[in-house]
Amino acid sequence: MRNRFSIWLQQQWQGTGLWHLVLIPLSWVFRLLSGGRRLFYSLGLGRSLRFQVPVIVVGNISVGGTGKTPLVIWLVEQLKQAGFSPGIISRGYGGSNRGPIAVEVDSLAQTVGDEPLLLALRTGCPVWIGADRTATAQALMRAAPQCDLIISDDGLQHYRLQRDIELAVIDADRGFGNGRLLPAGPLREPVSRLSKVDAVIYNGKQSEGIGFGMRLQAGLFHNLQCPQKNIGAETLRGRKVFAVAGIGNPQRFFRQLRDMGLIIEAHAFPDHYAFGPSDFAFAGDNVLLMTEKDAVKCSAFAGPDWWYLPVDAIVDHALADAIVQKLRK
């Protein structure tokens, strides 16, 4: 029931119907509160924390995934190449631990969250989670003093954490939905907030002079039981294939598979969905494909023909140059 409601709500936020009339006044209240909170901190009235190392926040202004995690992985790679030693903090959404706690490569996604675990596996950086990002950043710096900058995965609206660079990621497919704030729409802050960030990255769109373009490039499929085993899409063509996705925009993943020439039966789940074995009863012994983010939650009970598809963010290199230049100043 929760699965269907979450997907239905995301669909409703793409337009405006009669039932929105009840929620629009509530969105005005939400806008007043969120705007007042940001003003409160910008005037120095709220207690915020400045760190001795630079802080980069990678966030968004809408509810749901926009591609922040692949961008953070890309950003870490670029910063390492430039000589920096980044550490990562995250809220750990979907995990049971409120932190602060370190994320290890053998941590459970159910404890630390799927995205932080994926970040730890892919980047090799110190990763810490916690509901209080300032306390989490402090814990990270105490445990890993070699880090000379902090990347916050999400947290654009967490104004207690002072930041040096703000990056906002937009899903080019869904955009801003109906353009309304919660609960009548998907926005956490008005679109005008984007004029205050250092860069806007459009996931799924080439740069056209506004912001920076980003696309997700797929590699080979990896087996959940044995990640060293991989296959190409050509191996799966002509076979019965099921696909699941519990990410912000499941249709992007399904479209990617179809563009590879695969005929799939698609099953969408809410972002950060806590999968269990019974959720895959429909697949039987057939091929099952999923995202890498979903795979970190399913490897313990995976079938022999379950595969995940890693993706890498391809971003305008001018963005990396601009970030490094600002950090060195």
N, C-alpha and C positions, 0 to 999 in steps of 0.2 A: 504493500500500500504506500509506504513512504517513498519507495523507488518511483512509482508511477506519479505521485504528487510532485516530487522534485522535478521530474522531467516536464510535467504539465506546466508547472510554474515558470520554468525557463522559457517555455514556448509562449506563455501569456505575456511575458515581459518584452516580447518582440513587437507587440502592438498595443493598442488601447481599445478596450471594450467597455460596455456599460458598467461591469462590475468594478472597473477602475475608479468610478466616481466616488465609491466609498473610501478608497485607499488614497486618492490624491490629496485630500486634506492632511492625512497622516504623513505623506511625503513632504508637505510644506513644513510640518513640525520637525521632521527629521533633518530637513535642510537647515532650518534655524539652529537646531542643536549642533549639528556637525560643523556648520560655519562658525558658530559661536565658540566652539571648542578650539578650532584652528586659530581664530583670532586671539583667544585667551593665551595660547602658547606663543603666538607670534609677537604679542606685546610684552612677553616676558613675565606674565602673571602666573603661569603654570611652571612647576618645577621640572626642568628637563636636564639631561645629563650630556655633557660634552666629553668625548674621549680624546686621548692623546694621539690616537691614530685616526685616519680618515674613515668615515662611514659612508657606504653606498647603499641606498635603499632601492630595491627592485620591486615595484608594486604595480597596482592598477587601481582604477577608480570604480570598477564594477565587481559584482559578485560572480564567483565562478572562475575557473581557470582560463588564463589567456596565453599561457606559454612562458610563464616566469621561470620555471625550473630549467628548461633547456637554455634559456638566456643566461641564467646564473652560471650554468656549466660552461657555456661559451665565454662568459666574462672572466671566470676563474682562469681558464686557459690563456686568455689574452693577457691578463695581469701577471701570471706566472712568467710568461715569455718576456714581459717588460721588467722582470726582476723583483716583483712584489711577492709577499707571502700572505695570502688572504686567509681569513677564517670566516665561517658562515654561521649565522644565527637564523632560527626559524621558530615560528610558534609551535610547530609540531601538530598541525591540524590533523585530526583523525586518529591521533595516538591518545593513549590513556594517561600518560605522564605529563604533568604540568611543568616539570622542571624547576630550575635549570638542571639539565643533564646532558652529558656528552652522547653523541650518536656514534656507535661503533659499527664496523662493517657486519658484525654478527648480531646487531640489535634486531628486535622484532618490530616490524612495521606497526603492529597493533599497539606497541608501547610508545614509539617515537614518531609515528606518522610515516606515510609512504614517501612523500617528497624529501624529507630530511634524510631518510635511509638511502634513497636513490642518489642524493647529493654526496653523501659520504662514500658510496660505492664508486661513483663516477669521477669525483674530483680528487680524492685523497687528502682533502683539506680537513682541519679540525671543524667539526660541525656540532653545534650545541642547540638545544631546543628549550623553550620555556614560554609560558604565557606572558611573562613580563620581559619584554625584549631588552630593557636596560639592564636588569639583573642578569639576564642570559649573556649579554655582551660582556659584563663584568666577569662572570664565571669563565667565559671563553678566554679572556685576556689573562686571567690568573693561571689557567691551566695550560695555555699556549702563548707565552709571552713573545715567541718568535714571530707571531702574526703582526704585520705592520699595516693592516687595514682590515675592516670588517665589512662583510656584505650581508645585508639583511634581506632574506627571501620573504617578500611581502613586508608590510609594516609602513606603507605610505601614510596611513592615518594614525600611526603610533607616534604622536608628537613629543612624547616624553624622551624619545631617542633623537638627539640632535644629529643631523646628517649634513654631509658635505656635497653629495651628489644624489639626485633623485632621478630614477629611470621609471617611466610608466609604460607598461606593455598593454597593447590593445589587440583584441582578436578581430582581425580584419573581416572575418566572416560575419560575426554577430554585431560588430560595432558597439554602439551604446544602447542597443535594444530600442525601446520606445523613448529613450532620453529622459526618463523620469527617475527620481530618487526612490530608494526603498520606502515603503513596501510596494508602491505602485509600479516600480521599475527596478532595474538591476543596479542602479548607480549608488555608490557609497558617497560620492561627492559630485558636484556639478562638473560638466565638461570643461567649464572655464578653469578648473583646477589645473588642467594640463598646461596652461600658459605659465605656470609657476615652476614646472619641473625642468630639469636640465636637458632631457631628451625623451621623445615619444617613439616607441618602437612598435611597428605594425606587423603582427604575426600573420603571415599568409599574404603579404602584399609587398610588391617592389616599391622602393622609394620613388616618389614623384615630386620631390622638392619639399615635401612636408614630412618631417620626422625621418625615421630610418626604417628600411625594409628588413624583414626577417622571414626566412622559410625553414622548414624542417626537412632535413635530408635523411632518408632511411638507408639502413645498411642491410645486412643479412638477418634472417630470423634465427634466434637462439633458442635452444631447447631449455625449458624450465628445470627439468631434472638434471641436465648436464649442459650448463651454459657454454662449454667449450665446443659443443656440437652445433653446427649451423648449416642452414640451407638457404638457397635463393628462391625467389618467388616462382621461378619456372618449374621447380620441383612440385609445387602445389597446384599448378594449373590443371584443370580437369578433374580435380578431386573435390569431394564434399567438404566444405570448410565453414566452420563457425567462427564468429569474431565477437569479442566482448570489449567494452571500454567503459571504465568508470573514471572519466576525466571531464574537464570543463566543457569540452566540445567534442563529444563522441563521434559526431558525423565527420569531422575532419579525418579521424583515424580510418573510419569505414571508407571514405572517399579515396584515401591514400591506398588502401588495399585494392579497391576496384581499379584504380589507375595502374596498378601493377599487373592487371589482367586476371585478377582472382574473382571468382563468383562466390559471394559469401552470404551467410545468413547472419544478420547483425543483431546484437543484443546490447542495448545501451543501459548503463547504470549511472546513478548520481556520482558526482566527483567525490573522491576519497571513500567510496563505498567499501564497507568491510566484508569482503567476499568470504564465503564458506563453501565447502564441497558441494552442498546441495544446490548452490546457485548455478552449477554447470551440468545438472542432470540432463538437460536438453541435448548436450553434445554427444553423450555416449562415449564411444571409443573413436570418434572421428577427430579430425584435425581441429584444434582450437587455437586461435590467434588472439593476442592481447598486447597492450602497450607495456613498455618496460616499467612504468610506474605501477601498473596493476600487478605485474609479475612478482614484485618484491613482497606482495601480500599472499601470493598463491603457490609459491615454490614448495611449501611444506606438504601440500596435498595434490601436487600436479600429476596429471596423467602422462604417459610416455609420448603422446603426440601433441603436447601443449607447447606453443612457441610464442616468444615475445619479439617485438620489433624495436630495436634501439633507434633513436633519431638524434641527429646533431643539428644544432641551430646554425644556420648560415646567415650572417649579419653583415651589413655594410661595414667595411673595415674602418671607415671614417669615424664610426662611433668609438671604437677602441682607441684610435688616435686622440680623439677629443677627451676621453676619460683620462688616459695616461697623462696628457698634457696638463689637465687641470690638477691631477694629483701631484705632479712634480712641482707645480707652482706653490 
